[in-house]
Amino acid sequence: MPDLLLLDSRDSGVCLITLNRPEVLNSLNTCLLGDLAEVLDRLEQDDACRAVVITGNRKAFAAGADITEMAERDAIGILNDPRTRHWQRISRFAKPMIAAVNGFALGGGCELAMHADIIVAGADARFGQPEIKLGIMPGAGGTQRLCARSASRWPCRWS
């Protein structure tokens, strides 16, 4: 299985994390979120890392949660969902986090971007919480984070 995250440490103290599931527009499955939480744990303890940049590719930062994986869960699987712990860990990252967004940042991808301290969006970046059209609540704090970002007049295009 290919690496779900690509890590590049710079001499400048900035560590670049690239989401690497291009065949599914970098959708966030449990394994990728777990790897991201683990990498952030390591980088938080690494004095050489002073800031983190999370990015995807030109087509998608992250196009949301892996719906195929979610559909396979029963009620108990949803209650014991390990992704909740991963999101909590990501939200506690103490060093500056920057989301460099190109393409789609939808659902969980939009929420991952909103976990960052700074979002740098390319001209083709598209943000959205499409799960609300399916009657699903954004699961990683999207409703709370979106309100805070909108209140600060965050300039972006929402789909």
C-alpha positions as CSV (number, residue, x, y, z in Angstrom):
1,M,0.0,0.0,0.0
2,P,1.4,3.5,-0.9
3,D,2.1,6.0,1.8
4,L,-1.0,8.0,2.6
5,L,1.0,11.0,3.7
6,L,4.2,12.3,2.2
7,L,6.5,14.2,4.7
8,D,9.1,16.7,3.7
9,S,11.1,18.4,6.4
10,R,12.8,21.7,5.5
11,D,15.9,23.2,7.0
12,S,13.8,26.3,7.7
13,G,11.8,24.4,10.4
14,V,8.7,24.1,8.2
15,C,7.5,20.5,7.7
16,L,5.3,19.8,4.7
17,I,2.7,17.1,4.9
18,T,1.1,16.1,1.6
19,L,-2.1,14.1,1.6
20,N,-1.5,11.2,-0.9
21,R,-4.7,9.5,-2.0
22,P,-5.0,11.1,-5.5
23,E,-7.2,8.3,-6.9
24,V,-10.0,9.3,-4.5
25,L,-9.3,13.1,-4.4
26,N,-7.5,12.7,-1.0
27,S,-10.6,11.5,0.8
28,L,-10.0,11.1,4.5
29,N,-10.2,7.5,5.6
30,T,-9.5,6.3,9.1
31,C,-6.0,5.1,8.2
32,L,-5.0,8.5,6.7
33,L,-6.4,10.4,9.7
34,G,-4.6,8.1,12.1
35,D,-1.4,8.6,10.2
36,L,-1.9,12.3,10.2
37,A,-2.5,12.3,14.0
38,E,0.6,10.2,14.5
39,V,2.8,12.4,12.4
40,L,1.5,15.5,14.1
41,D,2.4,13.9,17.5
42,R,5.9,13.3,16.3
43,L,6.3,16.8,14.9
44,E,5.0,18.4,18.0
45,Q,7.8,16.8,20.0
46,D,10.5,17.6,17.3
47,D,12.2,20.9,18.1
48,A,13.5,21.2,14.6
49,C,9.9,21.5,13.4
50,R,8.5,25.0,14.1
51,A,5.5,24.9,11.8
52,V,3.5,22.5,9.6
53,V,2.0,23.0,6.2
54,I,-0.7,20.5,5.1
55,T,-1.5,20.3,1.4
56,G,-3.0,18.0,-1.2
57,N,-2.6,18.2,-4.9
58,R,-3.8,20.6,-7.6
59,K,-7.1,18.8,-8.1
60,A,-8.0,18.4,-4.4
61,F,-6.8,19.3,-1.0
62,A,-9.2,16.7,0.4
63,A,-12.7,15.9,-1.0
64,G,-14.1,14.9,2.4
65,A,-14.5,11.7,4.3
66,D,-14.2,8.3,2.6
67,I,-17.9,7.6,2.1
68,T,-17.3,4.0,1.1
69,E,-15.6,3.4,4.4
70,M,-18.4,5.1,6.3
71,A,-21.2,3.1,4.5
72,E,-19.6,-0.1,5.8
73,R,-20.1,0.8,9.4
74,D,-23.0,-0.4,11.5
75,A,-24.4,1.5,14.5
76,I,-21.8,0.1,16.9
77,G,-19.0,0.9,14.4
78,I,-20.2,4.5,14.3
79,L,-20.3,4.8,18.1
80,N,-16.7,3.4,18.3
81,D,-15.4,5.4,15.4
82,P,-11.7,5.9,15.9
83,R,-11.8,9.0,13.6
84,T,-13.2,11.1,16.5
85,R,-9.9,10.5,18.5
86,H,-7.8,11.4,15.4
87,W,-9.7,14.6,14.9
88,Q,-9.3,15.5,18.5
89,R,-5.6,15.0,18.3
90,I,-5.3,17.1,15.1
91,S,-7.2,19.9,16.8
92,R,-4.8,19.9,19.7
93,F,-1.7,20.4,17.6
94,A,0.2,23.2,19.4
95,K,2.5,24.5,16.7
96,P,1.4,26.8,13.8
97,M,-0.5,24.8,11.2
98,I,-1.0,26.1,7.7
99,A,-3.4,24.6,5.1
100,A,-2.3,25.2,1.5
101,V,-5.5,24.5,-0.5
102,N,-5.9,23.9,-4.2
103,G,-8.9,22.3,-5.7
104,F,-11.6,20.8,-3.6
105,A,-11.7,21.1,0.2
106,L,-15.1,19.6,0.9
107,G,-16.7,18.1,4.0
108,G,-13.9,16.6,6.1
109,G,-11.4,18.3,3.8
110,C,-12.9,21.7,4.5
111,E,-12.9,20.8,8.2
112,L,-9.2,19.8,8.1
113,A,-8.4,23.2,6.5
114,M,-10.4,24.9,9.2
115,H,-8.3,23.2,11.8
116,A,-5.3,25.2,10.6
117,D,-4.3,28.5,12.0
118,I,-3.9,29.9,8.5
119,I,-5.5,28.9,5.2
120,V,-3.7,29.8,2.0
121,A,-6.1,29.2,-0.9
122,G,-5.2,29.0,-4.6
123,A,-7.4,30.6,-7.2
124,D,-9.1,27.2,-7.9
125,A,-9.8,26.3,-4.3
126,R,-13.4,25.3,-3.6
127,F,-14.7,25.0,0.0
128,G,-17.9,23.4,1.1
129,Q,-19.8,21.3,3.5
130,P,-21.9,19.2,1.0
131,E,-23.0,16.6,3.7
132,I,-25.7,19.0,4.8
133,K,-27.5,18.4,1.5
134,L,-27.6,14.7,2.6
135,G,-29.0,15.5,6.0
136,I,-25.6,14.6,7.7
137,M,-24.1,16.8,10.3
138,P,-20.4,17.8,9.6
139,G,-18.6,15.5,11.9
140,A,-15.3,17.2,12.6
141,G,-16.5,20.6,14.0
142,G,-17.4,22.1,10.6
143,T,-20.5,23.9,11.9
144,Q,-18.6,25.5,14.8
145,R,-15.4,26.3,12.9
146,L,-17.3,27.6,9.8
147,C,-19.2,30.2,11.9
148,A,-16.0,31.4,13.5
149,R,-14.3,31.8,10.1
150,S,-17.3,33.4,8.5
151,A,-17.6,35.9,11.3
152,S,-14.0,37.1,10.6
153,R,-15.0,37.8,7.0
154,W,-12.8,35.0,5.7
155,P,-12.7,35.7,1.9
156,C,-13.4,32.5,0.0
157,R,-15.9,30.9,-2.4
158,W,-18.3,28.4,-0.8
159,S,-20.1,25.7,-2.8
